[in-house]
Amino acid sequence: MSDEILVNVGPTETRDALIENGVLQEVYIERAQSRGFVGNIYKGKVIRVLPGMQAAFVDIGQDKAGFIHVADLAPRNEEGVEQRVGEQSDIRSFLREGQELLVQVIKDPISSKGARLTTHLSVSARYLVYMPFTDHIGISARIEDETERERLRSVISKLADEHKDEYKVGGFIVRTAAEGVSEEDFRADIPFVFRLWSDVEQAIKKAKAPAVVHEDLPLYMRTIRDLMRPNIEKVRIDSREAFQRMQKFAKHYAPEIGGKLEHYPGERPIFDLYGVEDELQKALEVRVSLKSGGYLLVEQTEAMTTIDVNTGAFVGHRNLEETIFKTNLEAAAAIARQLRLRNIGGIIILDFIDMVDPEHQRQVLRALEKNLERDRVKTSITGVSELGLVEMTRKRTRESLTQMLCEPCPVCKGRGKLKSPQTVCYEIFREILREARAYDSENFVVLASQVVIDRLLDEESANVADLEEFINGTIRFQVESIYHQEQYDIILSH
């Protein structure tokens, strides 16, 4: 089966689903309310210069004026190359009120503060950031291997040289995602950013300040820029308007993929085609079932993610070792998929079922590595620890699916567990004793959830009677339907 991308465009959010061989592998979500301004370029107008703060306010057409510090200014020399400005420079040497200024947002507005701005302009592609007014090639500091840094610098220099007669060549920053990327993968990025900046220049000439001259692409447009690769045979979009915009964009920036775009007019929701909605729900659960009857337990925390493999109901035809080996092999493929689907990053600890045969261990590790080869995000497996755990890392590129779609439970505060009704009952007993001593009171009303009150009146009734005798008072109970299982109040009554 072919690889496809499904694009679901709605009024509140856009979702991309990457399907490989009929199976959902990656999901990207962008919500309209959370779309920021970072990356947008504006032709602004300076409305106030603040010498004491070495800063200025710039009208960019938003509700609040943007803010720019002298360190974020980059005046250009006669050749149009940016010159660095020191923090001690007098901002009045560069800006005056009423002056038009090209700026880019580097930090979104927060509360009463406007957007943070810079004049160091750039436009982005999948692996590159293009800076039209500089003349150097930088490599992301997160790419630490010196040999790889030199390789990337050489590749970009060579490809930029190929276009020097067609476009004015500026500078580049190679993004972290480019580590290990081949020269062929860069070939689409170079002309893309050149064409993109050429369009920005045309918009600048026509714009009257304050005005936006370049907006970062919405998710469905970034699909063309970031997700397209040779093995993608089709991109289906369920919005005619978005489809037409993507066609126009592809025609100008990536004509080779225009024929792969297809409008999906069906009445059945596009994400139902491959059961994407069901898979998204499953991706939020802790337990992942395997076809063999085994299962994974995926536990995400801030520090790391642990994935535990269990045989469950699966029993091998010959012996236990065969059962364990087959379960671990299936788990290796499932783990690689879950890491991509949930977009889990950081430190990951895999607890495969213990294997006695070293050859089985080697094959499971190789199966994991092979399944991770299709992952566009860099992964690194450090091997098997003395405890038999596989330690690996996966680069954090964006929020995980859980972080995007969920929030901590207000009841358990993110523990993932609730105190049992029995535990809550005993807490209530201790609190009654405490209050009976503190206030010399004999009568109490307990407000709690239905399940806790039921236990107090049933299994704990003998303990309640003993407590009433001990405090020489009465305890009454009242169900509060809005209380969660851990919540209760004790009221002194007369």
N, C-alpha and C positions, 0 to 999 in steps of 0.2 A: 504493500500500500504506500501511497505517496505521503509526503509531509505537507501539512497545510497550516495556515494561520487563520483563525476565526476572529473577526472583529465585531464586537457588540457595542454599538454606540447608543447611549441613552441621554436624556436631558440632565441626569444627575451624575452619571459616571460612564466611563468608557473602559471596556475590558478586552484584552487580547489573550487568546489561548493558542499556544503552540502545540500542534498535534503531530506526533511522530508514529507512523505505522498504526494509525487509528487510536492511539492512546495519548491522553493529555499528559504533557510533560512540564510545561511552564505556563504561568498566568501572570499578566501584568494588569494592574488596576490604577486608574487615575480618576479621582473625584473632582467634580467641578468646583466645589467649595474649597478644596485644598490646593488648587492650582495657584502657584505663586507667580511672582514677577521676575525671579532671579533668571538672568540671561537675557532679559528684554533690553533692547537698545532704544534710547529716546533722543530726539533733538529737544533739549530743554532750554530754559532761560533762567539765568542767575537772577534771583529776586532779593537776595540779601547776603552780604559778605560779613563774616564775623572774625575780625583780626585777632581778638583775644583767644578764640578757640581754634584759630588757623583752619577755619572751615567755612562752608557756604551752604545756603539753601537754594535748591534748584527746582523750578516748576517743571514737572514732567507730565502734567495733565491728569494727575491723580488727585484724590481728595486732600492728601497731605503732601507738602513739598518734600523732595528728596534731600538727603544730606550728603555732602562730600567733604572729606578731610584733605588737607594739602598733600598728605602722603599718597593719596589716590589720584593725584593729578599727573598727567603725562604730556606736557607740551612737546611738540614735534619740531625737529630742525628743518632746514631747507629741503632735505631729501625726503621729508615725511616720516622720519624714524623717531620713535618716542625717546624722550630724554627723562631720566629719573629726576624726581624732585625730592629733596631732603625734608624731613619733618621740621627743621628749623627755618625753612624758607618762608618768606612773607607771602601769604596767599594773595595779598593785594597786587603782587607783581604779576599774577597770572589771571586773576578774575576781577571783573567789575560788574556792578548791577546792570541788568539789561542785556548782558552779553549772552549770545547763543552758545550752547555747549553740548557736544555729543557725549552721552553718558550711558553706562550700562549698570543694571541693578545687580549688586553682589549680596544683598541681604534684604529679605522681604520686610514690609512695614510691620511693626509690632506695636499694638496698643495705640498710644498717642504719637509714636515716632514714625516718621516717614521712611521710605526705602533708603538704604545705604548705597551710594553710587561710586563709580570709578570711571575714569576716562581711558583705562587700559581695555580697549575693546577686543572682543574675540567672538568667534562662532564655532560651534562644535559639530563634530561628526561622531561616529561610533567609537573610533580609536584615537581621534586627534582633536586638539583644540587649535584653531587657526587664529593667529594674531597678525593682522595685516600691517601693523605699524612697528613691528620689531623685525630683527634680522637674525635671530638665533633659534636653535632647536633645543628644547628642554625635554627631559625625561622625568616622568613622575618619580618622586622620591621613594615611593613604595616599591618600585622595581629596584631591588638592591643588588642583584647580580651584575657586576661590572661588565662581563662579557656580553650579557643580554642588552645592557644599556648601549654599548658600542654598536651592537648589531642593529638595534632599532634606529639609532642616530644615522647610521650608514644607509639604511633602507629609505628613511624619510628624505635624506639629502638627495639620493639618487632619483626618487620619484618626483620630488619638487623640481629638480633640474629638468626633467622631461617636459615640464609645463612652463618653463620660464619664458619661452617665446610667446606663449598664448596668454599668460596671466602675469600680473605683478606678483612676484613671490615675496611673502612676508616670513614670519616665524611660526614655529609649531611647538606645541607641548604634546608629548605622547602620553596618553592616559594610561592609568593602571591596568585597565582591561586589555591593553595591547600586549602585555607580556606573553611571549611565546607565539604571537600571531605572525603568520607568514606574509611575505611581500605581496602576494596576490590579494590578501584580505585588505591591505592598505590601498590597493589601486583604485577602489571605488571612493575612498574617503577624500583623496586629494582633489580630484575634479569637483566633488560634491561641495567642499568648503569654498573652493574658488568661485563656483557659480553662485553659491549662497551669498558670499560677500559682495559679489558684483551686483546682485539684486538689492542688497542693503545700501550700497552706494547710490543706486538709482533712486531708492526711496528717500534717502537723505536729501538729494537735490530737490525733490518735489515737496518735501514736508515743510510745514510752517510751524515753528515752535509755539507752544509745546505739543509734541506729537510722538507717537511710537513709530519707529522705523523698522523694527525687527522684533518679533515675538518668538519665544522658544516654541518649538512645534508641539501640538497636542499629541497625545499618545497614539492615536490612529495614524498620524503622519510619521511619528518616530518609528512606527512599524517598518516602514520602507527603509528608513535610515539604519535602524539598529538590528532588526530581526531577520531581514532578508539574506538568504545565502543560497548557493546553487541548488541544493536539494529541496528547497521549498518550491512546490509545483503550483500552488494556488493560494491566493489570499481572498477570503470571502468576507464581505462587509455587508451588514444588514441595514445600513443607512444609505439611501441614494445620494444625499447631499455629501456625506463623508466620502463615498465612493467616487463621486465626480471630482472632489477636491484632491483625492489621492491620485486619480488619473492625471490631473493637470500637473500635480507636483512631480509625479514619476516621469511624465513626458519631458519636463524641463531638467530635472536633476538626475534621474536614473531611468532613461528610456528602455534599457534592456529588461526591465521588470514590468513594464506597463501591461504586457499581455497576460501576466499572471493574476491581475486584479479582476475580481468578479463580484458583481452585486448580488446579494442573496435576498430575493423578494418573498421567500416562503412565509406562510402563516405560522408554521412551527418555529419557536424561538431558535436562533442559530446555535446557542449553547446546548440545546437538547440533541443536536445532531450526533455528538459523540458522548453524550452523558456528562458534559462538563459541569453542570450544576451539581449533580450528585457527587462527582469527584471533588469539587470544592468543599462540599460539606464534610466528606470523609477526611479531607486534608486538615481539618480543624480538630479532628479527634486524636486521642492519644494512641489508640489501638489501630493497627493496620493489619488486616487479614491477608494471609497468603493462600494461594490456590491449594497448596498441599494440606492445609489445615493448621499450619503454624501461624505465627503472628509476630509483629513487631510492636514494641512499646516505645513511642517517641516522646521524650520529656525535654521540653525547652525551658531553659532558665537564662538569666542575664549572663551568667558566667560561661555556660557551655550547654551543649545539647548531648544527651545520651540516648542511644538506640539499643534496646535489648531484644535479642532474638530468642524466640521460644518455639518448641516443637508443637505445642498444643495437642490436637487429636491425631497428628500424623504419625503413623507407625510404618516403618519400612517393611519391605517384603522379606528381607533376609535377616537383618540384625539392626541393633541400635545404632551402630556406627554409620551404616548406610542411611538411616533415617536422619541423623544429625547432619551428615554431609550434604544430602539433597536439600534439607531445609536451609542450611547456610548458603548454598548456591542460589536458591531462589531468593533468599533474603538479600544477597549482595545486589541483585538487580533491583529489588524493591527499594532498598536503601538509596541507591543512586537516583532513582526516580523521585523519591520523597524529598531528598535534599533540593532538587530542582523545583519541584512543585510547590513546596513550602518556602522556598528560597531561604534555607537555613544557612547562616554564616557563622564564622568564628571557629572555636574549638569544638570538635565533635568526637565523642567516644563511642565506639561500636563494640558491643558485647555479644559476639557470636557464641553459639553453643560450643563448649569445649570439644576439640577434636584431638584424638590420640595420634592419628596418622599425619606425619609432617607433610606428605604429599597432598593430603586433603586441605591442610592449612594453606599451602602454596596455591592450590587451584582456586580456593575461595577468594584469596587476596587478589589473584590475577583476574578473577571474574569481576570483582569490585572495581579494579583499575580500568578494565575494559568498558564497563558500563558507565564509568565517569568520563570517558573520552568524549562523549557527545555534549558534556556540560560546558557551556561557554564561559562559565565562571571558573577561575583558577582553583584547583583543589590540590592538596598535597597530603600524601599518606606517609606517615613516619614509620609504619611497620607495626609489629605486634609486641606489646609490652610483656614484662615478666608475668603479669597477671592474666595474660591471654587476651588483653583488650587491644583493639585496633584504634590507634590514635591518628586523627586526620584534621585538617583545617580546610575551610572553604571561605573564600573572600566575601566580606560583606559588601554588597553592591547597592542594596536598597532595603527597605523594611521587609521583614518576613511576612508571609501571608497572615499569620496570626496577629502580628503587630498591626497590620493594615486593617484587618476586619474585626478585631476583638479588642476588648478592654478588660482589665482585671475584674474579677467577680466582686461586687460590693459586699457580698456576704462573707466569703472566705478570704477576701483581700489578696487573692492570687495564690493562696496555698494549694487550691485544688482539692481541699478536703473540708468537710464540715464536722464539728463536734457532734458526737452521737447524742440522741435524746437522753440516754442514761447519764452521760457526762454533764449535760446541761442541768438535769434534775439534781445531781449532787452539788453543782455550783449553787443552785437555788437553796438547797438545804444549808450550805455554809453561809450564804448571805443572810438567810433568816436568823441563824444563830448570832451572826455578827450584829445585826440590827436589834435583835432582842436584848442583847447585852448593852448596846450603846444607847438605846432610847427607852429602855424599860417598858417596852410595849408587849402586848400579849396577843394582838389580833393582826393578821396579815392577809393581804390579797395578792395573789401571784398572777401576773399577766404574762402569758406566753403563747407560743404557737400551738396549733391543734395537736401535733404529734407529741409534744412535750407534756401538755396537759393530760392527754390520754395515758401516757406512761405514769404520771403522778397519781392518777386515779385508779390505775390497774396494778402494774408490776411493783410500783413503789408505794402502794397504799399503806402497807404495814409500816414502812419507814416514816411516812407522813404522820401516822398515828403516834409512833414513838416520839417524833419530834414535837408534836403538839403537847404530849404529856411532859416532855422535858422543859419546854418553855412555859408550860401552864397557860396555854392560849389556844386560839383557833387559827387555822389556815384555810382560806377559801381560794378557789381557782376560777380564772376567767380567760376564755380563749380570745386572742386577738388575731383575727384573720390576716392582718397585714404584717404581722411579725414573722421574720424568718426563723429558722430552726434554732439559731444560737441566741436569739434576742429574747430578753425577758425583763420585767420590772417587778419590784416588790413594793407594795404600798402599805403603809401603816394605817390601820383603821381603828375606829373607836366603837 
